[in-house]
Amino acid sequence: VATVSSGNDKLNSHLKSPDFFSVKEFPKMTFKSTKATRGSDGMWDVTGDLTMHGVTKSITAKVEVTGMAKGRGGDAAGFEATFVVDRSQFGMNYGVEKGAIGKDVRVIVGLEVGAESN
């Protein structure tokens, strides 16, 4: 979260502040999977522990395989994961009490995973 980039420097600073991510105290957000099952729609349901703002909660993300390719470094696969978190459950309540900002946040993560050929 220390590298959050919204495209707006002022918003980035606010997101990094104690109002939201408090990056000086909690510079990272982590996810450790505990279970993955393939759904009938071809998507994967990946459950795991999301740690953010010093709080760990179990979440399930929908994961789509977006492509497979052979590259110079070996095989590679692309994935996109989406999930919604209630930020107030992670101690981020700025704007929630007064209803100024919603508590549910949709997170989209794009990943590319490669395997080097031997």
C-alpha positions in Angstrom: 0.0 0.0 0.0 3.0 2.3 0.3 3.0 2.5 -3.5 -0.7 3.1 -4.0 -1.3 5.1 -7.2 -4.6 6.7 -8.0 -3.3 9.0 -10.6 -3.8 12.0 -8.3 -0.9 13.0 -6.0 -3.1 14.7 -3.4 -5.4 11.6 -3.2 -2.4 9.3 -3.0 -1.1 11.3 0.0 -4.5 11.1 1.7 -4.8 7.4 1.1 -1.4 6.8 2.6 -2.3 8.9 5.7 -3.7 7.6 9.1 -7.2 8.3 7.7 -6.8 5.2 5.4 -3.8 2.9 5.0 -1.5 4.5 7.5 1.5 3.4 5.5 4.1 4.4 8.1 2.7 1.9 10.5 1.3 -0.7 8.0 3.3 -0.4 4.7 2.1 -3.7 3.3 -1.1 -5.6 2.5 -0.7 -9.4 2.2 -2.9 -12.3 1.0 -2.1 -15.9 1.8 -4.3 -18.5 0.1 -5.8 -21.4 2.1 -8.1 -23.0 -0.5 -8.8 -22.8 -4.2 -11.8 -24.4 -6.0 -12.8 -24.2 -9.7 -16.3 -22.9 -10.2 -18.7 -24.1 -12.9 -18.2 -20.8 -14.7 -14.5 -21.5 -15.2 -13.5 -19.0 -12.6 -11.6 -19.9 -9.4 -12.7 -19.1 -5.9 -9.6 -18.5 -3.9 -10.0 -18.2 -0.2 -7.3 -16.9 2.1 -6.2 -14.5 4.8 -6.0 -10.8 3.8 -4.0 -8.7 6.2 -4.5 -5.0 5.9 -4.0 -2.1 8.4 -2.8 -4.7 11.0 -6.0 -6.8 10.8 -6.4 -10.2 9.2 -9.7 -11.5 7.8 -10.6 -14.4 5.6 -11.8 -13.4 2.2 -12.7 -15.2 -1.1 -11.6 -13.7 -4.4 -13.0 -14.6 -7.8 -9.9 -15.4 -10.0 -10.0 -15.6 -13.8 -7.2 -17.0 -15.9 -6.8 -14.2 -18.5 -4.2 -15.9 -20.8 -1.3 -18.3 -21.2 1.8 -17.6 -23.4 5.3 -18.8 -24.1 7.9 -16.0 -23.7 11.7 -15.6 -23.8 11.8 -16.5 -20.1 9.5 -19.5 -20.3 5.8 -20.1 -19.8 3.7 -17.3 -18.4 0.1 -17.0 -17.2 -2.1 -14.0 -16.6 -4.7 -13.8 -13.8 -7.2 -11.2 -12.6 -8.7 -11.4 -9.1 -11.6 -9.3 -7.8 -13.1 -9.1 -4.3 -14.9 -6.6 -2.1 -13.9 -5.7 1.4 -15.6 -3.8 4.1 -12.8 -1.4 5.0 -14.3 -0.6 8.4 -13.6 -4.3 9.4 -9.9 -3.4 8.9 -10.1 -0.3 11.1 -10.4 2.2 8.3 -13.5 4.2 9.3 -12.7 7.6 7.8 -15.9 9.0 6.4 -18.0 5.9 7.2 -19.5 7.2 10.5 -21.1 10.3 8.7 -21.9 8.3 5.5 -19.6 10.5 3.5 -17.7 7.6 2.0 -18.8 4.0 1.6 -17.3 1.2 3.5 -17.3 -1.4 0.7 -14.3 -1.3 -1.6 -13.9 -3.3 -4.8 -10.4 -4.5 -5.3 -9.0 -5.7 -8.7 -5.6 -7.3 -8.9 -3.9 -8.2 -12.1 -1.1 -10.8 -11.9 1.4 -12.3 -14.3 3.2 -15.4 -13.2 6.1 -16.8 -15.1 8.2 -20.0 -14.9 11.7 -19.9 -16.2 12.7 -22.7 -18.5 15.7 -24.9 -17.7 
